[in-house]
């Protein structure tokens, strides 16, 4: 579905044939979202059937001719409607490493750590390639390079976050294995996103002793007589 709107956006203000749609898309987004011609022409066929684009056969010079597409007023309205919608919810995380850890013998720590190490090696090589591509886009002198650089930054942030998660996985598995060896199936708090969020919530909800004392010394604010009465939530 996203490809449908990408094509409508690329055709807004210019007529393009299928090959050019592919090249313009990849010039602007970069190598992180590749398209094949089957996807493009199938989507163009669907858009034409819906009346969102129209095609004309261009005989041209020096080639056997090809279909060139342009967006229709109905297609522009469909694109505007989509842009006004709320973004989709984040997609569930479905990573190969979950299945690898699932099928391993959980009584043995070494195989799981080896899988995490292999995944880390793959992501570090990927991060090296991403960094090289991002540097090649400097300086940002064109609109195409600007959007391409933002896509590269997104890929870099995701890769760095995944490496940090792999490190967290190794720490949790080691702690779990140590607790099993001691006869206790309990893992204490390990630094991670959950513990960080919990600590932030505690610091936001529970004031320090100094803050409590300072608050007690302040005079209470007078309520605004024009303000509506506060609603009280009742327990059921």
Secondary structure, 3 states (H helix, E strand, C coil): CHHHHHHHHHHCCCCEEHHHHHHHHHHHHCCCCCCCHHHHHHHHHHHHHCCCEEEEEECCCCCCCEEEEEECHHHHHHHHHHHHCCCCCCCCCCCHHHHHHHHCCCCCHHHHHHHHHHHHHHHHHHHHHHHHHHHHCCCCCCHHHHHHHHHHHHHHHHHHHHHHHHHHHHHHHHHHHHHHHCCCCCCCCCCCHHHHHHHHHHHHHCCCHHHHHHHHHCCCCCCCCCCCCCCCCCCC
